[in-house]
């Protein structure tokens, strides 16, 4: 157990040092028995409350929210929460694991739209026309909280803070889309991967996890698809970053050794973009 009471697993890196990893980073494999009581944990006791709920909610309001949340069976790798064109009915908040959001292009190809980590929501696109425009699929065994639209809408009318939080999340998604457009339009392959890794570092850190050492739940193919790069380029960049001492790569375990170097790659691109737009 860690100091915060989380169960951890221990592994050794290439240097032979032991390292403990909270279960939120790497969940039990499909064949392992899951702790159903942990999956059914209430909103009041959830460690991700500060990420997906408005600050300062009273106990009574939390109980109202908890009453509408549905906590179903965990989704295993490859299982879909919803698919494009499916009638929308709920938002989903990730409690553990990781999801991939994607759509299907006119050519029938998969286009990765993003990756959803614990404390983040998916299913927002279903609010527009009553059907999901994208799909969400589990990248590893994942547990989610399901918030039915109709009950959530009634609760938002009763709790203004909840409505404000939903609007805040929508605003963050719009900002993320804008940043992604700049990422694809202005940055080279090196800068794209650096931005992606720094973004994951920040998001993991907000969850109380290490900002410098984390597990990648997505494949190199998915990373390339998301960043607009072929898988060979992604693999080559990971190898190069490791050779230059920027990262240590052990399959899907990433250790950022020189975060300032990654930041300088991104900062240089941002400055160039600002200068070219003036």
N, C-alpha and C positions, 0 to 999 in steps of 0.2 A: 504493500500500500504506500501511496505517496503521502506527503504532509497534508494534502487536501482530502485524503481519504479515497482517492481514485485507485482502482486496481491497475497495475502496470505489468507489462511484460518486459523482460530483459533480453537484449541482444548485444552481440559484439560487432564493432565496426572493423574496418580494415586495419586500424592501428592496434586492435586487440583490446580496446577499452569497452567496458560494459556501459550500456545506456538503457534507461527505463523509458518506456513509451506508454502514455495513457491509452486506454482502450478506445477512446474516441478517435485515435489516429488509425488504429488497425483493429477491426472488429473480429469476433470469433468466426472461424470458417463455418461453412454451411452445416457440416456434420457435427459441430459442437453444440451442446445444449445451451440455449439462450436463457437468461434470467428474465422471465416474463414480468416479474414485479418491477424490475428496473425499467422495462419498456412502458409499463403502465404508470410510471411516476407522474405526479400531478404537476400543474403549472407552478404551484407555489414552491415546490422543491426542486424544480428543474434548474440546472446550472447555466442554461442558455437564456434564462428569462430576460436578462439585460440586453440581449441581442435582438430578440424578436418581439418583445413587449415594451410598451411605453413605460418610462420611469415613473415611480411614485404611485403605481396602482394600489388601491386599498385591498385588503384581504378579501372583502366581500366581492369586489370587482373581479379579482383573480378567480374566485370560486365560480362566478358567473361564466367566465371564459372557459374554465375547466369543464363546466357542464356541457359545453357544446363541442369540445374537442373529442374526436374519435381516434383512438389509438389501436390500430389493427395489427395484424401479423407483420413481422419484419419482411422487407423486400430483399430477395437474394439477387446476386449479380445477374444482370440481364433481364430482370423483371421490370415491367413498365408500370408507372403510376397512372399514366395516361398517354394517349397517342394523338397525333394531329387529326383534327376533324371529329374527335370524340366529344360528345356533349359534356360541357363543363358543369361541375357541381361543387367544387371545393378548392380551397388553397391548401397547400401542404407545407408544413414547417419541418425541416430536417432536424432530427434529434441526435442521430449518430450515423456514421457512414458518409457516403457522398453520392450525388446524382449527376447525371449528364443531361443537359438540355440540348435538343437538336430539332431540326426541321428537315423536310425532304424537298429538294429543289425541283424545278420543272423537269430536269433531266433524270430525276429519280435518284439523285445522289444525296447522301447524308451530309448536312452542314451543321457542325457543332456550334451551338450558340453560347454555351457557358457551362460552368461546373458549380453545383450547389453544395455548400458545406453546412455542417451543423449550425443552427441558428439562423439559417437563410430560408427564404420562401420560394416556392415554385407554383405555377398555375395562374399567375397574374394575367396572362394573355387570354385566359378564358373569360375574363370579365367583360370583354369588348362585345362579342357577338354571340355568346352562349355556347361557343365551341372552342376547344383548345387549338391554338395555331401551331403549337410545338409539341414535342414529346419529352417526357422525363423518364429516365431509366436508371436503375441502380447500378453503380460501378462496383459496389461491394455490398455485403449484407448491411442494410440500412433500416433504421426505424424512423417513422415520421408521425407527426400529429396532423390529422385531417380536420380542416375547418370548413364545414359546409357553408356555401355562399349565403343561403337564405338566413340561416341563424347568425352568421357573422354580420350580415347587413343590419339585422335587428339589434344586435349588440352594439354596433358602431353608432346607431342612432341613440342608444341609451348611454354610451360611454364615449364622449367626444375625444378623449385621449386615444382611444383605440382607432378611431377614424383618422386622427392626425398621424398615427403611426403608419397606417396603411398608405396614406399620401406620401409620407416620408420615404417609404420603401419604393413606391412608384417613382418618386423623384430620383432615388439612387439608381434605379434600373435605367432611367433615361440618361443619367450622367455616365453610367457604365457603357451604354451603347455609343454615346458620343466619343468616349475615350477609345473604344474599340475601333471606331471609324478612323480616328487619328492614328491608332496603332498600325492599322493595315495600310493606310494611305501615306504615312510619312516616315515610318521606321523600317530599317533594314532587318534582316533575319536575326542578327545578333541582338539588336535593340528590342525586338519583339519577345524573344525568349527571356531576356533580362527583365523586361516589364512584367511578364507572366510570373516569373519566379518571385519577384518582389511583391507582387499582388498577393500571391499565396502566402508569403511570409507574413505580411500584414494581417491577413485574414486569420491565419492560424494563431498569431500572437493575441488577437482580440478574444480568442477562445481559451486563453490561459495556457496555450501550448508554446513550444519553442519556436522562435522566429527564424532560427538559424538551422534547425534540423527537423525535417518533416517528411512524411510519406506522401508520394504521389499516387492517388487512387486511379488516375486516368492513364491510358496507354500513350506511348510516344505517337502513335497514329492519331489519337484524339487530340493531342497537343498540337500536332502539325495541322490538322484540319481546322482547329480553332484559330490558329495563328496565320493560316494561309501559307503554310510551308509543307514541303514534302517530308516524309518521315526520314529520308536519308539526311536532309539538312538538319533536322532536329537532333538526330543521333550524332551527327558530326559536331554540332555545337556543344552538346553535352560533353563529348570527348575532349573538345578543345578547351572548354571552361575548366575541365578537370586537369588537363595538362598544364594550364596556366595558373593552377592553384586557386582558382576562383571558387570552385565547387569540389566536393568529394561525392562521387556518385557510386552507390552500391545498389544496383538494380533500380528499385523505385524509391529508395531512401536517399534523400538529398541533404547534404550538409553545406550550407553557405559559409565559406571560409573568409571571403572578402566581400562583404555586403557593400562597402563603399565603392568598390570597382563596378559592381552591378548598377549601383545608383548613378555613378558618373556616366555610364552608357545611356541611361534613360534621361538624365538631366541634360546631356549634350543634345539629345534629340529634341527635347522640349524647347530648349533655347533656340535651336535651328527652326523649329516650327513657328515659334513666336516671331522670329525675325523675318521669316518668309511671308508672314501674314500681314506685316505692317505696310 
